[in-house]
Amino acid sequence: MIRRATIKDIKAIHGLLQKYGEKGELLARPLSQLYDHVRDFTVYVDDEENNVVGCCALQFCWEDLAEIRSLAVDPDHTGKKIGTKLAEAALSEAKSFNIRKVFTLTYRPGFFRKHDFVQIERAQLPLKIWADCIICVKFPDCDEIAMMKVIGE
């Protein structure tokens, strides 16, 4: 089941992001930042165990630009299309806000290509989006791939 995240989900979201952050596959975020951005998150809850097993944030950057970030699925639950469902929910939400472009910074370009994202140069993104980069362990040598999808006209 997909639903909006609540305050009670933050520790589970943090745990998911930490797992992938430790492997260098995404930017782990501090708990305080997750609480600040709880409204950005959607979670996937396992029906049997009632646990958060996936998360995804949609962060608005500009009047026509948003970012899909912090997309993570518990390794024990991969291969079940949970990531796809979360990405589709984020894209649907973006469309409901009349957002024209959604981007992501990723180490999994193949996943996003399946959702019609195309690779772009990071320089095409507004400077505003780089604020979080300062806290990244890879700053200033970012090796994430920037991808963009143009949605609904």
DSSP file (Angstrom, degrees, kcal/mol; ACC not computed):
  #  RESIDUE AA STRUCTURE BP1 BP2  ACC     N-H-->O    O-->H-N    N-H-->O    O-->H-N    TCO  KAPPA ALPHA  PHI   PSI    X-CA   Y-CA   Z-CA
    1    1 A M              0   0    0      0, 0.0    44,-3.2     0, 0.0     2,-0.4   0.000 360.0 360.0 360.0 133.9    0.0    0.0    0.0
    2    2 A I  E     +A   44   0A   0     42,-0.2     2,-0.3    40,-0.0    42,-0.2  -0.859 360.0 150.9-102.0 136.0    1.3    3.5   -0.9
    3    3 A R  E     -A   43   0A   0     40,-2.2    40,-3.0    -2,-0.4     2,-0.1  -0.963  49.7 -78.6-153.0 168.4    0.4    6.4    1.3
    4    4 A R  E     -A   42   0A   0     -2,-0.3    38,-0.3    38,-0.2    35,-0.1  -0.445  55.7-107.7 -67.7 144.1    1.7    9.8    2.4
    5    5 A A        -     0   0    0     36,-2.3     2,-0.3    33,-0.3    -1,-0.1  -0.379  32.8-157.4 -71.8 152.5    4.4    9.6    5.1
    6    6 A T    >>  -     0   0    0     -2,-0.1     3,-1.7     1,-0.0     4,-0.5  -0.774  36.1 -98.1-121.2 170.4    3.7   10.5    8.7
    7    7 A I  G >4 S+     0   0    0      1,-0.3     3,-1.4    -2,-0.3     4,-0.4   0.872 123.0  61.0 -55.2 -38.2    6.0   11.6   11.5
    8    8 A K  G 34 S+     0   0    0      1,-0.3     4,-0.3     2,-0.1    -1,-0.3   0.688  99.5  57.3 -65.6 -17.4    5.9    8.1   12.8
    9    9 A D  G <> S+     0   0    0     -3,-1.7     4,-2.5     1,-0.2     3,-0.4   0.605  80.4  89.7 -86.7 -12.7    7.5    6.8    9.5
   10   10 A I  H <X S+     0   0    0     -3,-1.4     4,-3.1    -4,-0.5     5,-0.2   0.869  84.3  50.7 -59.5 -42.1   10.6    9.0    9.7
   11   11 A K  H  > S+     0   0    0     -4,-0.4     4,-2.2    -3,-0.2    -1,-0.3   0.886 112.4  47.8 -65.1 -36.3   12.8    6.6   11.6
   12   12 A A  H  > S+     0   0    0     -3,-0.4     4,-2.2    -4,-0.3    -2,-0.2   0.912 112.8  48.4 -68.3 -41.8   12.0    3.8    9.1
   13   13 A I  H  X S+     0   0    0     -4,-2.5     4,-2.6     2,-0.2     5,-0.2   0.934 110.7  51.5 -61.2 -46.3   12.7    6.2    6.2
   14   14 A H  H  X S+     0   0    0     -4,-3.1     4,-2.4    -5,-0.2    -2,-0.2   0.912 108.7  51.5 -56.8 -44.4   15.9    7.2    7.8
   15   15 A G  H  X S+     0   0    0     -4,-2.2     4,-1.9     2,-0.2    -1,-0.2   0.906 110.1  48.5 -60.7 -43.6   16.9    3.5    8.2
   16   16 A L  H  X S+     0   0    0     -4,-2.2     4,-1.5     1,-0.2     5,-0.2   0.941 113.5  46.4 -61.5 -47.8   16.2    2.8    4.5
   17   17 A L  H  X S+     0   0    0     -4,-2.6     4,-2.5     1,-0.2    -2,-0.2   0.858 109.2  55.3 -65.5 -35.3   18.2    5.8    3.4
   18   18 A Q  H  X S+     0   0    0     -4,-2.4     4,-2.7    -5,-0.2    -1,-0.2   0.905 102.8  56.6 -63.3 -41.5   21.1    4.9    5.7
   19   19 A K  H  X S+     0   0    0     -4,-1.9     4,-0.7     1,-0.2    -1,-0.2   0.928 116.0  35.5 -55.7 -47.0   21.3    1.4    4.2
   20   20 A Y  H  <>S+     0   0    0     -4,-1.5     5,-2.8     1,-0.2     6,-0.7   0.805 114.0  58.1 -79.7 -29.3   21.9    2.8    0.7
   21   21 A G  H ><5S+     0   0    0     -4,-2.5     3,-1.3     1,-0.2    -2,-0.2   0.894 101.9  54.9 -64.9 -39.9   23.9    5.8    2.0
   22   22 A E  H 3<5S+     0   0    0     -4,-2.7    -1,-0.2     1,-0.3    -2,-0.2   0.796 109.0  48.5 -63.6 -28.7   26.4    3.4    3.6
   23   23 A K  T 3<5S-     0   0    0     -4,-0.7    -1,-0.3    -5,-0.2    -2,-0.2   0.471 115.9-117.6 -88.4  -2.7   26.9    1.8    0.2
   24   24 A G  T < 5S+     0   0    0     -3,-1.3    -3,-0.2    -4,-0.3    -2,-0.1   0.733  81.0 121.7  74.7  22.5   27.3    5.2   -1.5
   25   25 A E  S   <S+     0   0    0     -5,-2.8    82,-0.4     1,-0.2     2,-0.3   0.565  78.1   0.8 -97.6 -10.0   24.2    4.6   -3.6
   26   26 A L  S    S-     0   0    0     -6,-0.7     2,-0.8    -9,-0.1    -2,-0.2  -0.968  85.7 -84.5-162.7 169.9   22.3    7.7   -2.4
   27   27 A L        -     0   0    0     -2,-0.3     2,-0.1    -3,-0.1    -6,-0.1  -0.719  40.6-143.4 -85.3 111.2   22.6   10.6   -0.1
   28   28 A A        -     0   0    0     -2,-0.8   -10,-0.1   -10,-0.1   -14,-0.1  -0.459  18.5-145.2 -67.9 147.6   21.6    9.6    3.4
   29   29 A R        -     0   0    0    -15,-0.1   -11,-0.1    -2,-0.1   -12,-0.1  -0.924  14.2-108.6-120.8 142.9   19.8   12.5    5.1
   30   30 A P    >>  -     0   0    0      0, 0.0     4,-1.9     0, 0.0     3,-0.5  -0.308  30.4-114.9 -66.0 151.6   19.9   13.4    8.8
   31   31 A L  H 3> S+     0   0    0      1,-0.2     4,-2.6     2,-0.2     5,-0.2   0.891 115.1  57.3 -52.8 -43.5   16.8   12.8   10.9
   32   32 A S  H 3> S+     0   0    0      1,-0.2     4,-1.8     2,-0.2    -1,-0.2   0.886 107.1  48.3 -59.4 -38.6   16.3   16.5   11.4
   33   33 A Q  H <> S+     0   0    0     -3,-0.5     4,-1.4     2,-0.2    -1,-0.2   0.872 109.5  52.9 -69.3 -36.4   16.1   17.1    7.7
   34   34 A L  H  < S+     0   0    0     -4,-1.9    -2,-0.2     2,-0.2     3,-0.2   0.910 108.3  49.7 -66.1 -41.1   13.7   14.2    7.2
   35   35 A Y  H >< S+     0   0    0     -4,-2.6     3,-1.1     1,-0.2     4,-0.2   0.907 109.3  53.2 -62.1 -39.5   11.3   15.6    9.8
   36   36 A D  H 3< S+     0   0    0     -4,-1.8     3,-0.2     1,-0.2    -1,-0.2   0.816 118.6  35.6 -61.7 -30.5   11.6   19.0    8.0
   37   37 A H  T >< S+     0   0    0     -4,-1.4     3,-2.2    -3,-0.2     4,-0.5   0.088  74.6 122.2-114.4  22.2   10.6   17.3    4.7
   38   38 A V  G X  S+     0   0    0     -3,-1.1     3,-1.3     1,-0.3   -33,-0.3   0.836  72.4  61.4 -55.4 -33.6    8.1   14.7    5.9
   39   39 A R  G 3  S+     0   0    0      1,-0.3    -1,-0.3    -3,-0.2    -2,-0.1   0.675  96.4  61.0 -69.3 -15.1    5.4   16.2    3.6
   40   40 A D  G <  S+     0   0    0     -3,-2.2    18,-2.1    17,-0.1    -1,-0.3   0.676  92.1  91.5 -80.1 -17.1    7.6   15.4    0.6
   41   41 A F  E <   - B   0  57A   0     -3,-1.3   -36,-2.3    -4,-0.5     2,-0.4  -0.560  48.3-173.3 -95.8 143.6    7.6   11.7    1.3
   42   42 A T  E     -AB   4  56A   0     14,-2.7    14,-1.9   -38,-0.3     2,-0.3  -0.950  18.2-158.3-117.9 145.1    5.4    8.8    0.1
   43   43 A V  E     -AB   3  55A   0    -40,-3.0   -40,-2.2    -2,-0.4     2,-0.5  -0.905  15.1-138.4-125.4 154.9    5.9    5.4    1.6
   44   44 A Y  E     -AB   2  54A   0     10,-2.4     9,-2.8    -2,-0.3    10,-1.1  -0.964  22.7-158.1-109.0 123.7    5.2    1.8    0.6
   45   45 A V  E     - B   0  52A   0    -44,-3.2     2,-0.4    -2,-0.5     7,-0.2  -0.899  18.3-123.8-108.4 127.7    3.9   -0.2    3.5
   46   46 A D     >  -     0   0    0      5,-3.0     4,-2.3    -2,-0.5     5,-0.4  -0.542  17.0-146.7 -67.6 123.6    4.1   -4.0    3.5
   47   47 A D  T  4 S+     0   0    0     -2,-0.4    -1,-0.2     1,-0.2    -2,-0.0   0.862  93.1  47.4 -62.7 -37.7    0.6   -5.4    4.0
   48   48 A E  T  4 S+     0   0    0      1,-0.2    -1,-0.2     3,-0.1    -2,-0.0   0.930 127.2  22.9 -72.8 -45.7    1.7   -8.5    5.9
   49   49 A E  T  4 S-     0   0    0      2,-0.1    -2,-0.2     0, 0.0    -1,-0.2   0.571  92.7-133.5 -99.8 -10.3    4.1   -6.9    8.3
   50   50 A N     <  +     0   0    0     -4,-2.3     2,-0.3     1,-0.2    -3,-0.2   0.837  59.5 138.5  57.9  35.9    2.7   -3.3    8.3
   51   51 A N        -     0   0    0     -5,-0.4    -5,-3.0   -39,-0.0     2,-0.6  -0.796  64.0-108.7-107.8 151.7    6.3   -2.0    7.9
   52   52 A V  E     +B   45   0A   0     -2,-0.3    -7,-0.2    -7,-0.2     3,-0.1  -0.713  43.5 165.1 -74.8 118.7    7.6    0.8    5.7
   53   53 A V  E     +     0   0A   0     -9,-2.8    21,-3.2    -2,-0.6     2,-0.3   0.379  60.5  27.0-118.0   0.3    9.6   -1.0    3.0
   54   54 A G  E     -BC  44  73A   0    -10,-1.1   -10,-2.4    19,-0.3     2,-0.3  -0.987  58.9-176.5-158.2 153.2   10.0    1.8    0.5
   55   55 A C  E     +BC  43  72A   0     17,-2.5    17,-2.3    -2,-0.3     2,-0.3  -0.987   3.9 177.7-149.6 158.3   10.1    5.5    0.3
   56   56 A C  E     -B   42   0A   0    -14,-1.9   -14,-2.7    -2,-0.3     2,-0.4  -0.944  13.4-150.9-159.9 139.1   10.3    8.3   -2.2
   57   57 A A  E     -BC  41  69A   0     12,-3.0    12,-2.5    -2,-0.3     2,-0.5  -0.901   3.0-159.7-114.8 145.5   10.3   12.1   -2.0
   58   58 A L  E     - C   0  68A   0    -18,-2.1     2,-0.5    -2,-0.4    10,-0.2  -0.976  16.7-171.1-119.0 113.6    9.1   14.7   -4.4
   59   59 A Q  E     - C   0  67A   0      8,-2.7     8,-2.9    -2,-0.5     2,-0.3  -0.920  17.9-135.1-111.6 126.4   10.6   18.0   -3.7
   60   60 A F  E     + C   0  66A   0     -2,-0.5     6,-0.3     6,-0.2     3,-0.1  -0.623  26.9 171.1 -79.2 133.5    9.4   21.1   -5.5
   61   61 A C  E     -     0   0A   0      4,-2.8     2,-0.3     1,-0.4     5,-0.2   0.686  63.1  -6.9-111.7 -30.2   12.3   23.3   -6.7
   62   62 A W  E >  S- C   0  65A   0      3,-2.0     3,-0.8     0, 0.0    -1,-0.4  -0.886  86.7 -78.4-158.1 176.9   10.6   25.9   -8.9
   63   63 A E  T 3  S+     0   0    0     -2,-0.3     3,-0.0     1,-0.2    37,-0.0   0.775 131.1  18.9 -63.6 -24.1    7.2   26.7  -10.3
   64   64 A D  T 3  S+     0   0    0     35,-0.1    37,-2.0    36,-0.1    36,-0.5   0.170 115.0  77.5-129.9  19.0    7.7   24.1  -13.1
   65   65 A L  E <   +Cd  62 101A   0     -3,-0.8    -4,-2.8    35,-0.2    -3,-2.0  -0.994  45.6 167.0-138.1 132.3   10.5   21.9  -11.7
   66   66 A A  E     -Cd  60 102A   0     35,-1.9    37,-2.4    -2,-0.4     2,-0.4  -0.933  22.9-134.6-137.5 162.3   10.5   19.1   -9.1
   67   67 A E  E     -Cd  59 103A   0     -8,-2.9    -8,-2.7    -2,-0.3     2,-0.6  -0.964   5.3-144.5-122.0 133.4   13.0   16.5   -8.0
   68   68 A I  E     +C   58   0A   0     35,-2.6    37,-0.5    -2,-0.4     2,-0.3  -0.864  41.2 160.2 -87.8 124.6   12.4   12.8   -7.3
   69   69 A R  E     +C   57   0A   0    -12,-2.5   -12,-3.0    -2,-0.6     3,-0.1  -0.929  40.8  30.1-142.9 165.9   14.8   12.0   -4.4
   70   70 A S  E     +     0   0A   0     -2,-0.3     2,-0.8     1,-0.2    -1,-0.1   0.856  65.8 168.8  53.4  41.2   15.4    9.5   -1.7
   71   71 A L  E     +     0   0A   0    -15,-0.2     2,-0.3    -3,-0.1   -15,-0.2  -0.772  12.3 155.2 -85.2 114.4   13.8    6.6   -3.6
   72   72 A A  E     -C   55   0A   0    -17,-2.3   -17,-2.5    -2,-0.8     2,-0.4  -0.999  28.3-165.6-145.6 143.7   14.7    3.5   -1.7
   73   73 A V  E     -C   54   0A   0     -2,-0.3   -19,-0.3   -19,-0.2     5,-0.1  -0.997  38.8-101.8-129.5 134.0   13.3    0.0   -1.3
   74   74 A D    >   -     0   0    0    -21,-3.2     3,-2.8    -2,-0.4     4,-0.2  -0.278  32.0-125.1 -52.4 131.8   14.3   -2.4    1.5
   75   75 A P  G >  S+     0   0    0      0, 0.0     3,-0.9     0, 0.0    -1,-0.2   0.779 110.2  60.6 -54.8 -28.0   16.7   -4.9   -0.1
   76   76 A D  G 3  S+     0   0    0      1,-0.2    -2,-0.1   -23,-0.0   -23,-0.0   0.583 109.0  44.2 -73.8  -8.0   14.5   -7.8    1.1
   77   77 A H  G X  S+     0   0    0     -3,-2.8     3,-0.8   -24,-0.2     5,-0.4   0.213  82.0 123.4-122.1  13.4   11.6   -6.4   -0.9
   78   78 A T  T <   +     0   0    0     -3,-0.9    -4,-0.0    -4,-0.2     0, 0.0  -0.340  61.5  43.0 -72.5 160.6   13.3   -5.5   -4.2
   79   79 A G  T 3  S+     0   0    0     -2,-0.0    -1,-0.2     1,-0.0    -3,-0.0   0.547  86.1  98.5  82.7   7.6   11.9   -7.1   -7.4
   80   80 A K  S <  S-     0   0    0     -3,-0.8    -2,-0.1     0, 0.0    -1,-0.0   0.220  98.4-110.2-110.2  12.6    8.3   -6.4   -6.4
   81   81 A K  S  > S+     0   0    0      3,-0.1     4,-2.2     1,-0.1     5,-0.2   0.668  78.6 132.1  68.0  18.5    7.9   -3.2   -8.5
   82   82 A I  H  > S+     0   0    0     -5,-0.4     4,-2.4     2,-0.2     5,-0.2   0.925  71.4  49.7 -66.3 -44.2    7.7   -1.1   -5.3
   83   83 A G  H  > S+     0   0    0      1,-0.2     4,-2.5     2,-0.2    -1,-0.2   0.900 110.6  50.9 -60.3 -41.4   10.2    1.4   -6.6
   84   84 A T  H  > S+     0   0    0      2,-0.2     4,-2.7     1,-0.2    -1,-0.2   0.924 110.1  48.9 -61.9 -45.5    8.2    1.7   -9.8
   85   85 A K  H  X S+     0   0    0     -4,-2.2     4,-2.0     1,-0.2    -2,-0.2   0.891 112.6  48.1 -63.6 -39.2    5.0    2.3   -7.9
   86   86 A L  H  X S+     0   0    0     -4,-2.4     4,-2.1     2,-0.2    -1,-0.2   0.910 112.6  48.0 -67.9 -41.8    6.7    4.9   -5.8
   87   87 A A  H  X S+     0   0    0     -4,-2.5     4,-2.5     1,-0.2    -2,-0.2   0.917 111.8  50.1 -64.5 -42.7    8.2    6.7   -8.8
   88   88 A E  H  X S+     0   0    0     -4,-2.7     4,-2.3     1,-0.2    -1,-0.2   0.885 109.2  51.8 -63.5 -38.5    4.8    6.6  -10.6
   89   89 A A  H  X S+     0   0    0     -4,-2.0     4,-2.2     2,-0.2    -1,-0.2   0.906 110.4  48.8 -64.0 -40.9    3.1    8.1   -7.5
   90   90 A A  H  X S+     0   0    0     -4,-2.1     4,-2.5     2,-0.2    -2,-0.2   0.916 112.1  48.1 -65.1 -42.8    5.7   10.9   -7.4
   91   91 A L  H  X S+     0   0    0     -4,-2.5     4,-2.3     2,-0.2    -2,-0.2   0.882 111.0  51.1 -65.6 -37.9    5.2   11.6  -11.1
   92   92 A S  H  X S+     0   0    0     -4,-2.3     4,-2.0     2,-0.2    -1,-0.2   0.904 110.4  48.9 -65.2 -41.3    1.4   11.6  -10.7
   93   93 A E  H  X S+     0   0    0     -4,-2.2     4,-1.1     2,-0.2    -2,-0.2   0.928 109.8  51.8 -63.8 -44.3    1.7   14.1   -7.8
   94   94 A A  H ><>S+     0   0    0     -4,-2.5     5,-2.5     1,-0.2     3,-0.8   0.926 109.6  50.1 -57.4 -44.8    4.0   16.3   -9.9
   95   95 A K  H ><5S+     0   0    0     -4,-2.3     3,-1.9     1,-0.2    -1,-0.2   0.883 104.3  57.9 -62.3 -38.6    1.4   16.3  -12.7
   96   96 A S  H 3<5S+     0   0    0     -4,-2.0    -1,-0.2     1,-0.3    -2,-0.2   0.747 107.3  48.7 -65.4 -21.8   -1.4   17.2  -10.3
   97   97 A F  T <<5S-     0   0    0     -4,-1.1    -1,-0.3    -3,-0.8    -2,-0.2   0.260 118.8-113.5 -97.2   9.7    0.6   20.3   -9.4
   98   98 A N  T < 5 +     0   0    0     -3,-1.9     2,-0.4     1,-0.2    -3,-0.2   0.817  56.3 166.0  60.6  32.9    1.2   21.2  -13.1
   99   99 A I      < -     0   0    0     -5,-2.5    -1,-0.2    -6,-0.2   -35,-0.1  -0.662  21.7-166.0 -76.9 131.8    4.9   20.5  -12.8
  100  100 A R        +     0   0    0    -36,-0.5    51,-3.2    -2,-0.4     2,-0.4   0.776  67.6  36.7 -91.4 -29.1    6.3   20.3  -16.3
  101  101 A K  E     -dE  65 150A   0    -37,-2.0   -35,-1.9    49,-0.2     2,-0.4  -0.985  57.2-174.0-133.3 135.4    9.8   18.8  -15.6
  102  102 A V  E     -dE  66 149A   0     47,-2.6    47,-2.6    -2,-0.4     2,-0.3  -0.993  13.0-176.7-124.6 131.6   10.9   16.3  -13.0
  103  103 A F  E     -dE  67 148A   0    -37,-2.4   -35,-2.6    -2,-0.4     2,-0.3  -0.796   7.1-169.0-122.7 168.0   14.6   15.5  -12.5
  104  104 A T  E     - E   0 147A   0     43,-2.2    43,-2.5    -2,-0.3     2,-0.5  -0.982  20.0-140.1-148.8 155.0   16.6   13.1  -10.4
  105  105 A L  E     + E   0 146A   0    -37,-0.5     2,-0.3    -2,-0.3    41,-0.2  -0.991  45.4 161.1-114.2 122.3   20.2   12.6   -9.6
  106  106 A T  E     - E   0 145A   0     39,-2.4    39,-3.2    -2,-0.5   -80,-0.1  -0.925  55.9-150.7-145.9 158.6   20.9    8.8   -9.5
  107  107 A Y  S    S+     0   0    0    -82,-0.4     3,-0.2    -2,-0.3    -1,-0.1   0.286  98.3  65.9-103.9   2.4   23.2    5.9   -9.7
  108  108 A R    >>  +     0   0    0      1,-0.1     4,-1.3    37,-0.1     3,-0.7  -0.544  53.8 157.0-122.6  64.7   20.5    3.8  -11.3
  109  109 A P  H 3> S+     0   0    0      0, 0.0     4,-2.5     0, 0.0     5,-0.2   0.832  70.7  63.6 -61.9 -30.9   19.9    5.4  -14.7
  110  110 A G  H 3> S+     0   0    0      1,-0.2     4,-1.4     2,-0.2    -2,-0.1   0.893 100.8  52.0 -60.1 -40.0   18.4    2.2  -16.1
  111  111 A F  H <4 S+     0   0    0     -3,-0.7     4,-0.4     1,-0.2     3,-0.3   0.940 113.0  43.6 -60.4 -47.8   15.5    2.4  -13.6
  112  112 A F  H ><>S+     0   0    0     -4,-1.3     5,-2.1     1,-0.2     3,-1.2   0.809 105.3  61.9 -73.4 -29.0   14.7    6.0  -14.6
  113  113 A R  H ><5S+     0   0    0     -4,-2.5     3,-2.0     1,-0.3    -1,-0.2   0.879  96.5  61.0 -60.4 -35.8   15.0    5.3  -18.3
  114  114 A K  T 3<5S+     0   0    0     -4,-1.4    -1,-0.3    -3,-0.3    -2,-0.2   0.711 104.0  50.5 -62.8 -18.5   12.2    2.8  -17.9
  115  115 A H  T < 5S-     0   0    0     -3,-1.2    -1,-0.3    -4,-0.4    -2,-0.2   0.051 127.2 -99.9-108.4  23.4   10.1    5.8  -16.8
  116  116 A D  T < 5S+     0   0    0     -3,-2.0    34,-0.3     1,-0.2     2,-0.3   0.720  72.7 146.8  68.4  25.4   11.1    7.9  -19.8
  117  117 A F      < -     0   0    0     -5,-2.1     2,-0.4    -8,-0.1    -1,-0.2  -0.675  33.0-153.0 -83.1 147.4   13.7   10.0  -18.1
  118  118 A V  E     -F  148   0A   0     30,-2.9    30,-2.7    -2,-0.3     2,-0.2  -0.934  21.7-104.0-121.7 148.7   16.6   11.1  -20.3
  119  119 A Q  E     +F  147   0A   0     -2,-0.4     2,-0.3    28,-0.2    28,-0.3  -0.464  43.8 178.1 -70.8 138.4   20.2   11.8  -19.2
  120  120 A I        -     0   0    0     26,-2.5    26,-0.5    -2,-0.2     2,-0.3  -0.863  36.7 -91.7-131.8 167.3   21.1   15.5  -19.1
  121  121 A E    >   -     0   0    0     -2,-0.3     3,-2.1     1,-0.1     4,-0.3  -0.650  31.9-130.4 -76.9 137.0   24.1   17.6  -18.1
  122  122 A R  G >  S+     0   0    0     -2,-0.3     3,-2.1     1,-0.3    -1,-0.1   0.820 105.4  70.3 -57.6 -29.9   24.0   18.6  -14.5
  123  123 A A  G 3  S+     0   0    0      1,-0.3    -1,-0.3     4,-0.0     4,-0.1   0.686  85.2  68.8 -62.8 -17.3   24.7   22.2  -15.6
  124  124 A Q  G <  S+     0   0    0     -3,-2.1    -1,-0.3     2,-0.1    -2,-0.2   0.647  85.6  86.2 -74.7 -14.3   21.2   22.3  -17.1
  125  125 A L  S <  S-     0   0    0     -3,-2.1     5,-0.0    -4,-0.3    21,-0.0  -0.611  92.0-100.5 -88.1 147.5   19.8   22.2  -13.6
  126  126 A P    >   -     0   0    0      0, 0.0     3,-1.6     0, 0.0     4,-0.3  -0.317  26.9-119.0 -66.2 148.9   19.3   25.5  -11.6
  127  127 A L  G >  S+     0   0    0      1,-0.3     3,-2.2     2,-0.2     4,-0.2   0.806 106.1  75.9 -55.9 -31.4   22.0   26.3   -9.0
  128  128 A K  G >  S+     0   0    0      1,-0.3     3,-1.1     2,-0.2    -1,-0.3   0.788  86.3  60.9 -52.3 -32.4   19.3   26.3   -6.3
  129  129 A I  G X  S+     0   0    0     -3,-1.6     3,-0.6     1,-0.2    -1,-0.3   0.629  89.1  71.4 -76.4 -11.0   19.2   22.5   -6.3
  130  130 A W  G X>  +     0   0    0     -3,-2.2     3,-1.0    -4,-0.3     4,-0.6   0.431  65.9  98.0 -86.3   2.5   22.9   22.1   -5.3
  131  131 A A  G X4 S+     0   0    0     -3,-1.1     3,-0.9     1,-0.3     4,-0.3   0.873  82.9  50.8 -58.3 -39.2   22.3   23.3   -1.7
  132  132 A D  G X4 S+     0   0    0     -3,-0.6     3,-1.2     1,-0.2     4,-0.4   0.695  92.7  77.5 -72.3 -17.7   22.2   19.7   -0.4
  133  133 A C  G X4 S+     0   0    0     -3,-1.0     3,-1.4     1,-0.3     6,-0.3   0.806  79.7  68.9 -63.5 -29.0   25.4   18.8   -2.2
  134  134 A I  G << S+     0   0    0     -3,-0.9    -1,-0.3    -4,-0.6    -2,-0.2   0.820 100.4  47.8 -61.6 -30.9   27.5   20.6    0.5
  135  135 A I  G <  S+     0   0    0     -3,-1.2    -1,-0.3    -4,-0.3     2,-0.2   0.500  89.5 107.8 -88.4  -2.7   26.6   17.9    3.0
  136  136 A C  S X  S-     0   0    0     -3,-1.4     3,-1.5    -4,-0.4  -109,-0.1  -0.526  71.1-136.2 -78.2 140.1   27.4   15.0    0.6
  137  137 A V  T 3  S+     0   0    0      1,-0.3    -1,-0.1    -2,-0.2    -4,-0.0   0.691 105.7  55.8 -66.1 -17.9   30.5   13.0    1.3
  138  138 A K  T >  S+     0   0    0     -5,-0.1     3,-2.0     2,-0.1    -1,-0.3   0.444  85.4 158.6 -95.3   0.0   31.3   13.1   -2.4
  139  139 A F  T <   +     0   0    0     -3,-1.5    -5,-0.0     1,-0.3    -6,-0.0  -0.485  64.9  10.7 -67.0 133.2   31.2   16.9   -2.6
  140  140 A P  T 3  S+     0   0    0      0, 0.0     2,-0.9     0, 0.0    -1,-0.3  -0.923 123.2  63.8 -98.8  15.1   32.6   18.4   -4.9
  141  141 A D    <   +     0   0    0     -3,-2.0    -2,-0.1     2,-0.0     2,-0.1  -0.418  69.9 178.6 -99.4  59.1   33.2   15.3   -6.9
  142  142 A C        +     0   0    0     -2,-0.9    -3,-0.0     1,-0.1    -9,-0.0  -0.356  15.4 178.2 -63.5 133.2   29.7   14.3   -7.7
  143  143 A D        +     0   0    0     -2,-0.1    -1,-0.1     2,-0.1     2,-0.1   0.184  38.7 121.9-121.0  15.7   29.3   11.2   -9.8
  144  144 A E        -     0   0    0      1,-0.1     2,-0.5   -39,-0.0   -37,-0.2  -0.434  63.6-119.5 -74.6 155.5   25.5   10.9   -9.8
  145  145 A I  E     -E  106   0A   0    -39,-3.2   -39,-2.4    -2,-0.1     2,-0.4  -0.844  19.7-138.6 -99.7 127.4   23.8   11.0  -13.2
  146  146 A A  E     +E  105   0A   0     -2,-0.5   -26,-2.5   -26,-0.5     2,-0.3  -0.712  26.6 178.0 -86.1 134.0   21.3   13.8  -13.8
  147  147 A M  E     -EF 104 119A   0    -43,-2.5   -43,-2.2    -2,-0.4     2,-0.3  -0.977   8.9-163.7-137.8 150.0   18.1   12.7  -15.6
  148  148 A M  E     -EF 103 118A   0    -30,-2.7   -30,-2.9    -2,-0.3     2,-0.4  -0.968   7.4-165.7-136.3 147.5   15.0   14.6  -16.6
  149  149 A K  E     -E  102   0A   0    -47,-2.6   -47,-2.6    -2,-0.3     2,-0.5  -0.996  13.7-147.3-132.3 129.8   11.5   13.8  -17.7
  150  150 A V  E     -E  101   0A   0     -2,-0.4   -49,-0.2   -34,-0.3     2,-0.2  -0.844  26.5-172.0 -92.4 127.3    9.1   16.3  -19.3
  151  151 A I        -     0   0    0    -51,-3.2    -2,-0.0    -2,-0.5   -60,-0.0  -0.724  39.7 -11.3-119.2 170.1    5.5   15.6  -18.2
  152  152 A G              0   0    0     -2,-0.2    -1,-0.3     1,-0.2     0, 0.0   0.629 360.0 360.0   4.1 123.9    2.1   16.9  -19.2
  153  153 A E              0   0    0     -3,-0.1    -1,-0.2     0, 0.0   -53,-0.1   0.412 360.0 360.0 -86.4 360.0    1.9   19.9  -21.4
